């Protein structure tokens, strides 16, 4: 038999190392997208179960010598592990293999059992099921397995009490404790105020619940004690080790046997964020960052995009890295959503007040040479915030009047915004309706109080920040109407917002009003609103159609700058004509 080179496993780097003939190197680069173009005489590929299976297949065509028998055995074992994983995922998802049963106080649905079973078999999983179909219950299924305890649940601060409530309903025998502060204390002696939070002296709680902001202080204490970790709204980790919470999350996750991420919107912006998320849940499964970037991404190195979102979504699902079911797939289709763009008046004074400063920023963005990239980026951020806030202020009275009409007709309404100055105007104009606030300013206790006021009917108007309240449950019991008084560049944010009313338990069709003006930032934002969905939906629903290609942040702000200058030019010309 002719051999085309040799192969060995480098235990120090966790890579397969091949020395093969030049023409085989060229063929390998065409087959393995993760190989660097700069590799020639020596080829290195990170040892994952997938790459091992692909290598096993490749060397059938181009046989190579193994440096030792143990390397051959390792390659075969890793390839077999990949085949078993692929078969397991296929059978469980298709229903030909029944998932294990879980003892909950209220029986879980079959699709929840499937995801929990996959997590326990594979050790790490991203659960990206549609909004409102029970990802928390799926996690609680897994928590009933003693191998997962003690466990840590990491959630946005406003969801900590919601997790405890869900545990009390579905698994009341599990002892849960919410960390009260960011520095360690003896949680084996702490007693809660709820029956399900009581602990026997000297024992750890079954489930420790905390926020992302407290991870840094507790990581060293908790990591040696935990067997599993669940990251709710796992997109919080999309910056990876570039943030303190990301480094702490990785430290904890890599010490656990079971790791789970929960989010219907695992990314908001760039597909490359998936790498950071998956490194927490299945370390090394996507290879190294350079390999992943070469194989799957295009665009700027600091903001890469997935080149083929649909293909990548299929890859994640078939390799058991992610499970995502729609309401249609699980038979829990809700009544649906009506999305209604509604144009309101606006007062141009707020936009006129920023004219000089905004015009200068727009010129910097459009005119300055590439050597001023840093200045252009700062100008882009300032212009974006300045014009969006002015747009919100300009239409605030008219947004408030429209929302008043909805509330006075008997509809409880969730009103979404972004800028504090805009909230203040709404609160002043709608003061008699006693609106409750749920934004980035309130403490977790204040947010919970606002949620309860709305659910109990003490107020019929809840003012929320666009990026607050992710995963919030209970609003669907009383609300079928949401209004966007300000909008976000990310379609995923809007879907999260709508999903707080369109959740399991909603019995009526949800109406989502996008309250837009014809001036300021709204025309451009409305035009590009669906752009980023191509990155999000292509991955979560790999069989769905792409909406359109993703624009970069720079592109959208340049469009905003150009549109702003053009509108001012027309306004100035009109004023001069009237004066003349």
DOMIPA-578518 format. One line per 5 residues: number of its first residue (from 1); their letters; for each residue x, y, z of C-alpha. Coordinates in steps of 0.2 Angstrom, whole numbers. Example, Ala and Ser with C-alpha at 12.3 -4.5 7.8 and 13.67 -1.06 7.14 Angstrom:
2
1> AS> 62 -22 39 | 68 -5 36
END
This chain:
580
1> XXXXX> 0 0 0 | 6 17 -4 | 7 30 10 | 6 48 7 | 14 54 23
6> XXXXX> 12 52 42 | 0 57 56 | 2 58 75 | -8 66 89 | 0 80 99
11> XXXXX> -6 79 116 | 2 95 122 | -8 106 109 | -23 94 107 | -20 93 88
16> XXXXX> -18 80 74 | -2 83 65 | 1 77 47 | 16 77 36 | 10 73 19
21> XXXXX> 14 76 0 | 12 93 -7 | -3 88 -19 | -12 80 -3 | -9 96 6
26> XXXXX> -18 105 -8 | -33 93 -7 | -34 94 12 | -35 113 11 | -50 111 -1
31> XXXXX> -58 98 10 | -55 106 27 | -60 124 27 | -52 127 44 | -34 124 38
36> XXXXX> -24 140 37 | -17 144 19 | 0 147 27 | 2 128 32 | 12 119 19
41> XXXXX> 24 105 25 | 15 102 42 | -4 102 43 | -12 104 61 | -30 102 64
46> XXXXX> -38 103 81 | -44 86 88 | -63 87 89 | -74 72 86 | -80 79 70
51> XXXXX> -62 83 63 | -57 65 69 | -71 57 59 | -67 68 44 | -49 63 45
56> XXXXX> -53 45 46 | -63 47 30 | -49 57 21 | -35 45 25 | -45 31 17
61> XXXXX> -42 40 0 | -24 45 5 | -17 32 17 | -5 38 30 | 6 30 43
66> XXXXX> 2 32 61 | 17 36 73 | 10 24 86 | -5 12 88 | -13 23 102
71> XXXXX> -15 37 89 | -24 25 78 | -35 19 92 | -39 37 97 | -44 43 79
76> XXXXX> -56 28 78 | -63 31 95 | -66 49 92 | -74 46 75 | -85 32 83
81> XXXXX> -91 45 96 | -96 57 82 | -106 44 73 | -115 39 89 | -119 57 93
86> XXXXX> -126 60 76 | -136 45 77 | -143 49 94 | -148 67 89 | -156 61 74
91> XXXXX> -167 47 82 | -172 58 97 | -177 73 87 | -186 62 74 | -195 53 88
96> XXXXX> -189 35 84 | -180 35 100 | -190 39 116 | -183 51 128 | -181 46 146
101> XXXXX> -194 51 159 | -192 65 172 | -202 66 188 | -209 83 189 | -224 89 200
106> XXXXX> -232 94 183 | -227 82 168 | -216 90 155 | -220 89 137 | -211 77 126
111> XXXXX> -201 90 117 | -195 96 133 | -189 78 138 | -180 77 122 | -169 92 125
116> XXXXX> -166 87 143 | -161 70 138 | -149 76 124 | -141 88 137 | -138 73 149
121> XXXXX> -131 62 136 | -120 75 127 | -114 85 142 | -117 102 134 | -131 110 123
126> XXXXX> -138 126 117 | -157 126 119 | -164 139 107 | -182 134 106 | -195 147 101
131> XXXXX> -200 161 113 | -212 155 127 | -213 136 124 | -204 131 140 | -185 131 140
136> XXXXX> -185 134 159 | -195 118 162 | -183 108 150 | -169 114 161 | -178 109 177
141> XXXXX> -180 91 169 | -161 90 169 | -160 96 186 | -170 82 193 | -155 70 188
146> XXXXX> -144 69 204 | -129 69 193 | -132 88 189 | -132 94 207 | -127 105 215
151> XXXXX> -130 116 200 | -129 134 196 | -142 144 187 | -135 161 180 | -149 173 174
156> XXXXX> -152 191 171 | -155 199 188 | -174 201 185 | -176 183 181 | -169 176 197
161> XXXXX> -185 175 207 | -194 169 192 | -182 154 192 | -186 150 210 | -204 151 207
166> XXXXX> -203 139 192 | -193 127 203 | -206 128 217 | -219 123 204 | -211 109 194
171> XXXXX> -198 102 207 | -203 108 224 | -191 95 232 | -176 104 226 | -168 116 238
176> XXXXX> -164 133 229 | -155 148 235 | -153 165 227 | -136 173 230 | -139 189 240
181> XXXXX> -122 198 236 | -107 197 225 | -94 191 238 | -94 174 245 | -103 169 261
186> XXXXX> -108 152 269 | -123 147 259 | -125 131 269 | -131 140 284 | -142 153 275
191> XXXXX> -161 151 276 | -173 158 264 | -191 164 267 | -199 151 256 | -202 133 260
196> XXXXX> -193 127 244 | -177 137 249 | -175 130 266 | -159 120 268 | -152 107 280
201> XXXXX> -138 114 290 | -121 111 282 | -128 106 265 | -126 115 249 | -142 120 240
206> XXXXX> -147 109 226 | -149 124 214 | -139 140 217 | -146 155 207 | -137 171 203
211> XXXXX> -135 185 191 | -121 187 178 | -115 202 188 | -111 192 203 | -101 178 194
216> XXXXX> -84 186 196 | -85 187 215 | -91 169 216 | -82 159 202 | -67 153 213
221> XXXXX> -78 148 227 | -92 139 217 | -81 131 203 | -75 116 213 | -92 112 220
226> XXXXX> -103 112 205 | -108 98 193 | -118 108 181 | -122 126 175 | -136 133 166
231> XXXXX> -135 150 157 | -152 158 155 | -151 171 141 | -134 164 136 | -131 178 123
236> XXXXX> -124 188 139 | -109 178 135 | -107 183 117 | -92 194 121 | -83 178 128
241> XXXXX> -67 181 138 | -67 200 133 | -78 203 148 | -76 199 167 | -92 190 167
246> XXXXX> -87 180 152 | -70 174 160 | -79 169 176 | -93 160 166 | -79 150 156
251> XXXXX> -70 146 172 | -86 139 180 | -92 130 165 | -76 122 161 | -76 114 178
256> XXXXX> -93 107 176 | -99 90 169 | -115 97 162 | -117 114 153 | -133 122 146
261> XXXXX> -137 138 137 | -155 144 135 | -160 158 123 | -172 160 109 | -161 173 102
266> XXXXX> -143 167 106 | -136 181 96 | -141 199 93 | -129 205 80 | -114 195 72
271> XXXXX> -114 177 69 | -96 175 76 | -104 178 93 | -109 160 92 | -91 154 95
276> XXXXX> -90 163 112 | -107 156 117 | -102 138 111 | -85 139 120 | -94 140 136
281> XXXXX> -106 126 132 | -95 114 122 | -77 119 124 | -67 115 109 | -82 108 98
286> XXXXX> -79 122 85 | -60 120 85 | -49 135 89 | -55 153 85 | -44 155 70
291> XXXXX> -50 138 63 | -69 143 66 | -66 160 58 | -58 153 43 | -71 140 40
296> XXXXX> -87 149 44 | -85 168 44 | -82 183 33 | -80 201 36 | -70 211 49
301> XXXXX> -59 202 61 | -66 211 76 | -84 209 69 | -85 193 59 | -102 187 51
306> XXXXX> -107 169 48 | -105 167 29 | -119 154 27 | -131 156 42 | -142 142 36
311> XXXXX> -128 130 33 | -121 134 50 | -138 132 58 | -140 114 51 | -122 110 56
316> XXXXX> -126 115 74 | -142 105 75 | -135 89 66 | -119 89 77 | -129 90 93
321> XXXXX> -123 107 98 | -140 116 97 | -158 111 97 | -171 123 91 | -190 119 89
326> XXXXX> -203 131 83 | -221 131 90 | -227 123 74 | -214 108 77 | -219 105 95
331> XXXXX> -238 107 92 | -239 122 103 | -243 136 90 | -249 151 99 | -263 162 91
336> XXXXX> -249 173 82 | -244 191 81 | -250 205 70 | -236 217 67 | -243 235 64
341> XXXXX> -232 249 58 | -241 265 63 | -235 282 59 | -236 296 72 | -233 315 71
346> XXXXX> -217 322 78 | -211 339 84 | -196 344 74 | -189 356 87 | -180 341 96
351> XXXXX> -171 337 79 | -168 356 75 | -159 358 92 | -146 345 88 | -144 351 70
356> XXXXX> -126 359 71 | -118 345 81 | -127 331 72 | -122 339 55 | -104 340 60
361> XXXXX> -104 321 66 | -112 316 49 | -99 325 39 | -85 316 49 | -93 300 45
366> XXXXX> -95 303 27 | -80 313 23 | -65 309 34 | -52 298 26 | -49 280 32
371> XXXXX> -34 286 43 | -47 293 54 | -56 277 58 | -56 279 77 | -63 296 76
376> XXXXX> -76 290 63 | -82 276 75 | -84 288 89 | -93 300 78 | -105 286 72
381> XXXXX> -109 281 90 | -113 298 95 | -123 302 80 | -133 286 82 | -137 290 100
386> XXXXX> -140 308 97 | -152 307 82 | -161 292 90 | -164 301 106 | -170 317 97
391> XXXXX> -182 306 86 | -189 298 102 | -191 315 110 | -199 323 95 | -213 309 94
396> XXXXX> -215 306 112 | -231 316 115 | -239 308 100 | -233 290 106 | -240 294 123
401> XXXXX> -257 299 116 | -258 283 105 | -254 272 120 | -267 282 131 | -280 277 118
406> XXXXX> -276 259 119 | -276 259 138 | -292 268 140 | -300 256 128 | -297 243 141
411> XXXXX> -280 236 134 | -266 233 146 | -250 238 136 | -231 236 137 | -223 251 130
416> XXXXX> -205 249 124 | -192 263 123 | -173 266 125 | -168 283 131 | -171 290 149
421> XXXXX> -176 307 142 | -190 299 132 | -196 288 147 | -198 304 157 | -209 312 144
426> XXXXX> -220 297 143 | -221 296 162 | -226 314 164 | -239 314 150 | -246 297 156
431> XXXXX> -245 300 175 | -263 298 178 | -262 280 171 | -249 276 185 | -237 267 173
436> XXXXX> -224 255 181 | -206 256 175 | -195 241 170 | -179 248 163 | -160 248 166
441> XXXXX> -162 260 181 | -173 250 193 | -166 237 205 | -171 219 203 | -183 221 218
446> XXXXX> -191 236 210 | -193 227 193 | -201 213 201 | -213 225 210 | -217 233 193
451> XXXXX> -220 216 185 | -232 211 199 | -242 228 198 | -245 225 180 | -250 206 182
456> XXXXX> -261 210 196 | -270 224 186 | -265 238 198 | -258 247 183 | -262 243 164
461> XXXXX> -246 251 158 | -229 244 159 | -215 255 152 | -200 244 148 | -183 246 140
466> XXXXX> -180 237 124 | -166 227 131 | -173 224 149 | -183 209 154 | -177 196 143
471> XXXXX> -185 179 147 | -198 188 158 | -214 177 161 | -231 181 167 | -236 196 156
476> XXXXX> -245 185 143 | -258 181 157 | -264 199 156 | -257 207 140 | -260 205 122
481> XXXXX> -254 222 116 | -236 229 115 | -230 246 107 | -213 251 102 | -211 270 106
486> XXXXX> -193 268 101 | -185 255 90 | -169 245 90 | -157 241 76 | -158 222 80
491> XXXXX> -173 212 75 | -169 200 88 | -172 213 101 | -190 216 94 | -194 197 94
496> XXXXX> -188 196 112 | -200 210 117 | -215 203 108 | -211 186 115 | -215 193 133
501> XXXXX> -233 193 128 | -233 179 115 | -229 165 126 | -236 149 131 | -252 153 140
506> XXXXX> -257 167 128 | -275 164 122 | -277 178 110 | -267 185 95 | -254 198 100
511> XXXXX> -254 215 92 | -237 224 91 | -237 242 86 | -222 250 79 | -224 268 81
516> XXXXX> -214 277 68 | -211 295 63 | -206 301 45 | -191 311 52 | -175 308 61
521> XXXXX> -168 290 63 | -185 281 61 | -185 280 41 | -168 272 40 | -171 260 55
526> XXXXX> -187 255 48 | -179 251 31 | -165 240 39 | -175 233 53 | -176 215 45
531> XXXXX> -157 215 40 | -150 207 55 | -163 193 56 | -154 185 42 | -140 181 54
536> XXXXX> -152 176 68 | -165 166 59 | -153 157 47 | -145 149 62 | -160 146 73
541> XXXXX> -171 140 58 | -159 133 45 | -173 128 34 | -181 146 34 | -178 158 20
546> XXXXX> -165 172 23 | -172 190 23 | -157 199 16 | -139 201 18 | -132 209 34
551> XXXXX> -126 227 34 | -112 232 45 | -115 245 59 | -104 257 49 | -116 255 34
556> XXXXX> -131 258 43 | -124 274 52 | -117 280 36 | -135 279 28 | -141 288 43
561> XXXXX> -128 302 41 | -132 304 23 | -151 304 26 | -149 317 39 | -138 329 29
566> XXXXX> -150 327 14 | -166 330 24 | -158 346 32 | -152 352 15 | -170 350 8
571> XXXXX> -177 359 24 | -164 373 22 | -168 375 4 | -187 376 8 | -184 389 21
576> XXXXX> -174 400 10 | -187 398 -4 | -201 404 8 | -190 418 14 | -185 424 -3
END
